[in-house]
Amino acid sequence: QVQLVESGGGLVQPGGSLRLSCAASGNPVNILGMGWYRQVPGKQREVVATIHMYGNTNYGASVKGRFLIPRDNAKNTVYLQMNSLKPEDTAVYYCNADDPPYLYWGLGTQVTVSS
């Protein structure tokens, strides 16, 4: 069993930056990868960024070049560094962990980009 706790959401102005954190606890030793997803009301959850245990990263087209997904293995924590934020980045951001056959999700953290 793995528990994920996100933090770092909030209100930021367009063009600003924000860093989200996702800490994994419980039994995270077999996690193959972690990622960030986001969702707005009425739309499907979409992938923002993922990182594999070997370090391979992937980014959604709308955030490529603006967001980064660094991690701290010693702390079992993955981050989402969001730069040059736009109003369309407003969403609830969820962390997930792939621990086959299980897929764990955090409760989400709200990010609002507005002036």
N, C-alpha and C positions, 0 to 999 in steps of 0.2 A: 504494500500500500504506500502510495506517495501523496503527500499533501503539497499544494502549491499556493503560495500567498503572494499576490501582486501588490505593489505599492508605487507611489510616485505620480499618480494621475493628478489632474487639476486643470485650472484655467490658464491659458497662455495666449499671448497676442500673436497674430500672424507674423511669420518670420522668426519667431522665437524658437527656443529649444526646451526639451523636457526629457528626463530620463526615467524610464520605468524599470522596476526591479521585480524579479520573480525568484523567490527562494523555495527550493524543494527540500522537504523533510520527510521523515518516515524511513523508507528504504529506497533511496534514489540510486543505488549502486548499479542497477541494470538498465538505466535509462539510455536509449539509443540516440535520442535527439530531443530537443526542446524548441518551442517556437512561440511566436506571438501572432495572434489573430485579432481581428476587430469586427465589430458589428454595429450597424445603425438600425433603428427601428424600421421594420418592413423590408429589410434586405438580408441576404444570406451572409453568414460569417465568412470573412475572406482572410486569406493568409497575408500576413505582413512580412514576417521574416522567420526563417528557421535555421537552426544550427545542429549539425550532426555531431556525434560524439568524437569524430575524427577532425572536426573543425570546419567541414564544408558548410558553407552558408548559401542561402537562397533568399531572394527578396521579391516581394510583389512589385509589379511594374510601376505602380503609382508611387512607390516609396524609394525605389532604387536611386542611389546617389544622395539621398537625404537621410536615410535611417541606417543604423548599424546595430548588430546584435552581438555585442561582446559577452563573454562569460567569465566566471571565476569558479573553476572546478573545485578549489579548496573550500569554497563556501556553498557549493551546489546552487549557485545563483546565475541566472542569465539576465541580461539587461536589454533594454531597447532604447538606444540613444536616438532621439528624434530631433532633427534639425530642419530649419527652413519650413516650419510648420505652416500648413494651409487650413483654411476653414473646413475643407473637405476631409481633413484628417480627424475631425471630430467624430468620436465613437467610443464605445466601451471596448477596452483592450483586454484580451484574455491570453493568459499563458497556458501552454499545454506541454505535456511530457509524454513521449512515446516509450512505453515500457511493455513491449509485447507479452501477452496479447491485450494489454490494457492501454488505454489512452486517458490520461488524467487532465483535468481542467481546473484552473483557478476560478474564483468568483468574479473576476473582472475589476477593472479600474477605469473610471470615466476620464476621458481626455476631451477638453473643450477648447477649440481654437477660435477665438473671437476678440474683436476689438471693443 
